[in-house]
Every structure is written in C-alpha cells, then in structure tokens.
C-alpha cells in the first residue's frame, strides 16, 4: 500500500516540478516579480511532498526490519 502512496506522491511531485518550470518561464517572460509568490508556493509543495515520501519510505524500512526480526 505504501508503494502506491509513494508512487502517487512521485507523480504529484513531477506535476509540481513541471508547474514550477512553467512559473519560472512566466517570471522571465513578463519580468513580473509578483509571480514569484506562486513559484515559492509551488516549491513549498515540492518540499512537502519530498518529506512525505521520506516518511513513507522510513515506515517501509521499519516494517521490513520488524518482519526480519520475526
């Protein structure tokens, strides 16, 4: 189950990376620094997803360690 969750998070992260790239292009083409807030919000989302992936991977590792002990 966690593998599916991790895969979903990776797909969401990929979508946000794409959105971040598009936002960077918007900033460049318009020279409008006010759009930097949207860029920062997207970056925060990417970082939150990275933390969620790490937490799920840590849980998987702990579960595997417990299974090996049995």
C-alpha atoms as one frame of an Amber mdcrd trajectory, in Angstrom:
protein
   0.000   0.000   0.000   2.758   2.454   0.871   4.331   1.723  -2.503   1.176
   3.004  -4.202   1.166   6.068  -1.980   4.804   6.763  -2.750   4.157   6.378
  -6.475   1.221   8.814  -6.264   3.393  11.316  -4.406   6.138  10.989  -7.004
   3.629  11.704  -9.769   2.307  14.722  -7.881   5.870  15.945  -7.360   6.574
  15.606 -11.058   3.492  17.679 -11.851   4.636  20.382  -9.430   8.149  20.397
 -10.898   6.575  20.988 -14.302   4.409  23.781 -12.865   7.493  25.335 -11.262
   9.304  25.333 -14.598   6.328  26.978 -16.269   6.156  29.577 -13.499   9.858
  30.343 -13.954   9.259  30.897 -17.657   6.385  33.241 -16.804   8.620  35.240
 -14.485  11.261  35.502 -17.209   8.886  36.455 -19.993   6.912  39.041 -18.050
   9.646  40.406 -15.782   6.911  40.446 -13.138   8.373  39.638  -9.747   4.896
  39.447  -8.208   4.564  35.982  -9.724   7.477  34.853  -7.562   4.985  34.112
  -4.754   3.367  31.413  -6.887   6.833  29.997  -7.626   7.631  29.899  -3.909
   4.291  28.227  -3.135   4.985  25.542  -5.721   8.465  24.999  -4.265   6.959
  24.585  -0.785   4.622  21.951  -2.198   7.535  20.060  -3.727   9.399  20.128
  -0.423   6.308  18.911   1.464   5.940  16.015  -0.959   9.631  15.164  -0.528
   9.103  14.982   3.244   6.016  12.799   2.818   7.883  10.409   0.529  10.740
  10.189   3.006   8.342   9.448   5.872   6.629   6.661   3.928   9.975   5.167
   2.925  11.130   5.259   6.562   7.911   3.492   7.610   8.500   0.833   4.953
  12.056   0.328   6.192  10.830  -0.044   9.777   8.186  -2.551   8.702  10.798
  -4.583   6.828  13.073  -4.565   9.886  10.205  -5.829  12.060   9.412  -8.583
   9.558  13.026  -9.715   9.565  13.028  -9.921  13.368  10.109 -12.356  13.382
